[in-house]
Amino acid sequence: MKERILSILKTEAEAILNIPFNSRFDGAVDLIYHHVHECHGKVICSGMGKAGQIAINIATTFSSTGTPAVFLHPSDAQHGDLGVIQPDDMLLLISNSGKTREILELVDLAENLYPGLPLVVITGNPDGPLAAMAKVVILTGRPEEVCPLGLTPTTSTTVMTVIGDALVVLMMEKIGFTAQDYAKRHHGGYLGEKSRAAGKL
C-alpha cells in the first residue's frame, strides 16, 4: 500500500512539473488584467463535471485576491444564468477534452449575447474546437490519469488546479495585492484574523 501511494504521488507531482510553461500564462494574465482591472469587467469561469469544480475554486480564489470572478454553470446558462455576463467580461473555460458539448454551447450563447468576448481555455487538447476559438490556450500537458481505469478525472484535475493557482498568484503580484487588501475581502475565520494582523487593521 505504501509503495502504491508513493507511486500515485510521484505520478501527480511529475504531471505538475510537466505542465507546458510558456508565454501563454503571461498572455492570460494580461488579458484578465485588462478586462477586470482596466475595463472593470470580471472573469466568468466555467467547466462541466469535475472541471466545473475546479472552475468554482479558481473563481472564488480570484475573487478573494482582488480579481472579481464568478462561476457560471454551462447548463444553467441555458436557463437564464447567462445574464450574469456583461460586455467587458471575459471567459475562462476548462475542458480536458477541449470539446465538451455544454462548454461549446456556452461559447455560442455568450457570443450571441456579447460578440467578441475573449476566451482563455485550459485544456489537454490543443487541436480541439475550444482551443481554436480561444484567444489564449493554456495546455495541461495531457497527463495520464492515476485512476486505474484511466477514466476518472484525477491527475488532469490536479494539473488544472495548479494552473489556476499559478494564474491567481501571477495576478496578485501584477496588481500588488496586500494582506490589508485580503483582510477587506476575507473578514471571518482564521485567515481573516491572520490577514488583519498582517495588514494591521
C-alpha positions in Angstrom: 0.0 0.0 0.0 2.8 2.4 0.9 4.5 1.8 -2.4 1.2 2.3 -4.3 0.6 5.6 -2.5 4.1 6.9 -3.3 3.6 5.9 -6.9 0.4 7.9 -7.1 2.0 10.9 -5.5 5.0 10.7 -7.8 2.8 10.5 -10.9 0.8 13.5 -9.9 3.9 15.5 -9.0 5.5 14.7 -12.3 2.4 15.8 -14.1 2.6 19.2 -12.4 6.2 19.6 -13.4 5.4 18.7 -17.0 2.8 21.5 -17.4 4.0 23.3 -20.5 5.3 26.6 -19.3 5.4 29.4 -21.9 4.2 33.0 -22.6 0.6 31.8 -22.7 0.5 32.3 -18.9 1.6 35.9 -19.4 -1.0 36.4 -22.1 -3.8 35.0 -19.9 -2.8 37.3 -17.0 -2.6 40.4 -19.3 -6.0 39.6 -20.7 -7.5 39.1 -17.3 -5.9 42.3 -16.0 -7.2 44.4 -19.0 -10.8 43.2 -18.7 -11.1 43.2 -14.9 -8.7 46.0 -13.7 -8.8 48.4 -16.6 -12.3 47.8 -18.1 -14.0 46.9 -14.8 -15.4 43.6 -16.0 -15.0 40.2 -14.4 -13.8 36.7 -15.1 -16.5 34.2 -16.0 -15.2 30.8 -15.1 -16.9 27.6 -16.3 -16.4 23.9 -16.8 -18.6 20.8 -16.7 -18.4 18.0 -14.2 -15.1 17.7 -12.3 -13.6 20.6 -14.4 -16.5 22.7 -13.2 -15.5 22.1 -9.6 -12.0 23.4 -10.5 -13.6 26.4 -12.2 -15.5 27.2 -9.0 -12.3 27.1 -7.0 -10.5 29.3 -9.4 -13.4 31.8 -9.4 -13.6 32.1 -5.6 -9.8 32.3 -5.3 -9.6 35.1 -7.8 -12.4 37.0 -6.1 -10.8 36.7 -2.6 -7.5 38.0 -4.0 -8.7 41.2 -5.7 -9.8 40.0 -9.2 -13.7 39.7 -9.3 -14.8 36.4 -10.8 -17.9 34.2 -10.8 -18.6 30.6 -11.7 -21.3 30.1 -14.4 -22.6 26.6 -14.8 -22.8 25.8 -18.5 -26.2 24.1 -18.2 -27.7 26.8 -16.0 -26.5 29.4 -18.5 -29.1 28.0 -20.9 -31.8 28.7 -18.4 -31.2 32.4 -17.7 -28.0 32.5 -15.7 -26.2 33.7 -18.9 -27.5 37.1 -17.8 -24.6 37.4 -15.4 -22.3 38.1 -18.3 -21.6 41.8 -19.1 -19.9 43.4 -22.1 -16.5 43.9 -20.6 -16.2 40.4 -19.1 -14.0 37.5 -20.3 -14.4 33.8 -20.1 -12.0 31.3 -18.5 -13.1 27.8 -19.7 -11.9 24.5 -18.6 -12.2 21.3 -20.6 -9.8 18.4 -20.6 -11.1 17.1 -23.9 -11.4 20.5 -25.4 -14.7 19.6 -26.9 -17.2 19.4 -24.0 -20.6 20.0 -25.6 -22.0 22.1 -22.8 -19.0 24.4 -22.9 -19.1 24.8 -26.7 -22.8 25.7 -26.4 -21.9 28.3 -23.7 -19.4 29.9 -26.0 -22.1 30.2 -28.7 -24.6 31.7 -26.3 -22.1 34.2 -24.9 -21.1 35.2 -28.5 -24.7 35.8 -29.3 -25.2 37.9 -26.2 -22.0 40.0 -26.5 -20.0 39.2 -29.6 -16.2 39.1 -29.2 -15.9 38.2 -25.6 -12.3 36.8 -25.3 -11.7 33.2 -24.1 -8.9 31.8 -22.0 -9.1 28.0 -22.3 -7.4 25.4 -20.0 -7.3 22.1 -21.9 -5.4 19.0 -22.7 -6.3 19.1 -26.3 -4.5 21.8 -28.4 -6.4 20.6 -31.5 -9.9 20.8 -30.1 -12.7 23.2 -31.1 -12.3 25.2 -27.9 -8.7 25.8 -28.4 -9.5 27.0 -31.9 -11.9 29.6 -30.6 -9.7 30.8 -27.7 -7.5 33.9 -27.6 -5.2 32.2 -25.1 -4.8 28.4 -24.7 -3.1 27.0 -21.6 -2.2 23.3 -22.1 -2.2 20.8 -19.3 0.3 18.5 -20.9 -2.3 15.7 -21.3 -1.2 13.8 -18.2 -2.4 10.2 -17.8 -4.9 9.7 -15.1 -3.8 7.9 -12.0 -7.3 6.3 -11.9 -6.7 2.6 -12.5 -9.3 2.7 -15.3 -7.7 5.7 -16.9 -11.1 7.3 -16.9 -11.8 9.3 -13.7 -10.5 12.8 -13.8 -7.7 12.7 -11.2 -4.3 13.8 -12.5 -5.9 16.1 -15.0 -7.9 18.0 -12.3 -4.8 18.2 -10.2 -3.0 19.9 -13.1 -5.9 22.2 -13.8 -6.0 23.3 -10.1 -2.2 24.1 -10.2 -2.7 26.1 -13.4 -5.5 28.1 -11.8 -3.3 28.7 -8.7 -0.5 30.0 -11.0 -2.8 32.4 -12.7 -4.1 33.7 -9.3 -0.6 34.2 -7.9 0.6 36.0 -11.0 -2.4 38.3 -10.9 -1.9 39.1 -7.2 1.7 40.1 -8.0 0.6 42.1 -11.0 -1.9 44.2 -9.0 0.2 44.4 -5.9 -2.3 42.7 -3.7 -1.6 43.1 0.0 -2.6 41.5 3.3 -4.6 44.6 4.0 -6.5 44.1 0.7 -7.1 40.5 1.6 -8.5 41.4 5.0 -11.1 43.7 3.5 -12.4 40.7 1.4 -12.0 37.9 4.0 -13.1 39.1 7.4 -14.1 35.8 9.0 -12.2 32.8 10.4 -8.5 32.2 10.9 -7.4 33.7 7.6 -9.4 36.9 8.3 -7.7 37.2 11.7 -4.3 36.5 10.2 -4.7 38.9 7.3 -5.9 41.7 9.6 -2.9 41.1 11.9 -0.5 41.2 8.9 -2.2 44.3 7.5 -2.5 45.8 10.9 -6.2 46.5 10.5 
